[in-house]
């Protein structure tokens, strides 16, 4: 495999921005992350719409919830799937209990289309592609042979930057109280 530097992403200094874990209970997992690692607070986002979803070249649907929290410079996503859709993350990981299992790493590409082509040229198959309701595109690649997990690449847009900034802002000076919160409690960015 030939070294090819990834295209810089527009925030987080070009590094991994998020670790996603499949879990069986969002609140329990958030409390564990807070107690063990000081991550948080986590904000629940229930039954997230995914917009247009293509799974292995077929149209798909998905019902899931997540909770987002901050752990130093990295966002932690706790993922709970409510359906049996093969397009979900259950298929790609084994969930036991508690913290769950690392399912994917995420980063935002400065030039989304070029980064997708770069990943494909490295031999990583695309598992799914989606376009969110606000128009942001993302692609999930099977990078398990190298990373042991999947890799999700986001297209940069204002909505994703704002979401990451709001979660990070909530963690600033957080004293560990109420590790699990509602999405409505996410602070706004001025």
C-alpha positions in Angstrom: 0.0 0.0 0.0 1.5 3.3 -1.1 1.5 6.3 1.3 -0.9 9.0 0.2 -1.5 11.8 2.6 -5.3 12.4 3.1 -6.7 15.7 1.9 -6.7 18.1 4.8 -10.0 18.5 6.6 -11.4 21.9 7.5 -11.3 21.4 11.3 -9.7 19.3 14.0 -6.3 19.7 12.5 -6.9 16.9 9.9 -7.2 14.1 12.5 -9.8 11.7 13.6 -12.7 13.6 15.0 -15.0 10.9 16.3 -15.1 7.4 17.7 -18.4 5.6 17.5 -19.4 2.7 19.8 -22.4 0.5 19.3 -24.2 0.1 22.7 -27.3 -1.5 24.1 -28.4 1.4 26.4 -27.4 5.1 25.6 -27.8 6.4 29.2 -25.9 3.5 30.8 -23.1 3.8 28.3 -22.9 7.6 28.8 -22.7 7.2 32.5 -19.9 4.6 32.2 -17.9 6.9 29.8 -18.2 9.8 32.2 -17.3 7.7 35.3 -14.3 5.9 33.8 -12.9 8.4 31.3 -14.4 11.8 32.2 -16.0 12.0 28.8 -19.2 14.1 28.4 -21.7 15.3 28.9 -23.6 13.2 26.4 -26.6 14.5 24.5 -29.2 12.1 23.3 -30.6 12.4 19.8 -33.5 10.0 19.4 -34.6 8.3 16.2 -32.3 10.2 13.9 -33.4 10.6 10.3 -30.7 9.5 7.8 -32.0 11.1 4.6 -31.1 9.1 1.5 -29.2 5.9 2.4 -27.6 3.5 0.0 -26.3 0.2 1.5 -24.2 -2.0 -0.8 -25.7 -0.3 -3.9 -29.3 -0.7 -2.6 -31.7 1.9 -1.2 -32.1 1.3 2.6 -33.7 2.6 5.7 -32.5 2.8 9.2 -33.9 3.7 12.7 -31.3 4.6 15.3 -30.5 6.9 18.1 -27.2 8.3 19.4 -25.7 10.2 22.2 -22.8 12.6 21.5 -20.2 13.6 24.1 -16.7 15.0 24.1 -13.5 13.2 25.3 -10.6 15.6 25.1 -10.3 16.6 21.4 -12.4 13.6 20.2 -16.2 13.3 20.1 -17.6 10.0 21.3 -20.8 8.8 19.6 -22.8 6.1 21.3 -25.0 4.4 18.8 -28.2 2.4 19.4 -30.0 0.7 16.5 -33.8 0.2 16.8 -34.4 -1.9 13.7 -33.0 -5.0 12.0 -31.9 -3.2 8.9 -28.6 -4.6 7.5 -27.6 -1.0 6.7 -27.1 -0.4 10.5 -24.0 -0.8 12.5 -25.2 -4.0 14.3 -24.1 -6.1 11.4 -20.6 -4.7 11.6 -20.0 -5.3 15.3 -20.9 -7.6 18.1 -22.5 -5.8 21.0 -22.2 -7.4 24.4 -23.0 -4.9 27.1 -21.8 -1.8 28.8 -19.4 0.4 26.8 -20.2 -1.5 23.6 -17.7 -2.0 20.8 -15.8 0.4 18.6 -17.7 0.5 15.3 -16.1 3.3 13.3 -13.8 6.2 13.3 -14.8 9.5 11.6 -13.2 12.5 10.0 -14.3 15.3 7.7 -12.6 15.6 4.3 -11.7 19.0 2.9 -12.4 17.7 -0.6 -15.0 15.0 -0.1 -15.0 13.6 -3.7 -11.2 13.3 -3.9 -11.0 11.6 -0.5 -13.7 9.1 -1.5 -11.6 8.3 -4.6 -8.5 8.0 -2.6 -10.0 5.5 -0.2 -11.4 3.5 -3.1 -8.0 3.5 -4.7 -6.5 2.0 -1.5 -8.9 -0.9 -2.0 -11.4 -0.1 0.8 -15.0 -1.0 -0.2 -17.8 1.4 0.5 -20.4 -0.1 2.8 -22.9 2.7 2.7 -23.4 6.2 1.5 -25.9 8.8 2.7 -27.0 12.3 2.1 -28.5 13.9 5.3 -31.6 16.0 5.3 -29.4 19.1 5.4 -27.5 18.0 2.3 -24.3 16.7 3.9 -22.8 13.6 2.3 -21.0 10.8 4.1 -19.5 7.4 3.1 -18.6 4.5 5.3 -15.7 2.3 4.3 -14.8 -1.2 5.4 -11.3 -0.5 6.7 -11.3 -3.4 9.2 -8.2 -5.1 7.6 -6.1 -2.0 8.6 -7.9 -0.3 11.5 -10.0 -3.2 12.9 -13.1 -1.0 12.4 -15.0 1.0 9.8 -14.1 4.5 8.7 -16.8 7.2 8.1 -15.9 10.2 6.0 -18.1 13.4 6.2 -18.4 16.1 3.7 -17.7 19.4 5.5 -20.7 21.7 5.9 -22.0 24.3 8.4 -24.3 22.0 10.2 -21.7 19.3 11.0 -19.2 21.9 12.1 -21.8 23.5 14.3 -22.8 20.2 15.9 -19.2 19.3 16.7 -18.6 22.8 18.1 -21.7 22.6 20.3 -20.8 19.2 21.8 -17.2 20.4 22.5 -18.5 23.7 24.0 -20.7 21.7 26.5 -17.6 19.9 27.7 -15.7 23.1 28.5 -15.5 23.3 32.3 -18.0 20.4 32.8 -17.9 19.2 36.4 -19.2 15.7 35.7 -22.8 16.3 36.8 -25.6 14.9 34.7 -23.6 13.0 32.1 -26.7 12.2 30.1 -28.8 15.1 28.7 -31.4 15.9 26.1 -30.5 17.2 22.7 -32.3 20.5 23.5 -29.7 21.1 26.2 -26.8 21.4 23.8 -25.4 24.9 24.0 -25.7 27.3 21.1 -22.6 28.7 19.4 -22.6 32.5 19.1 
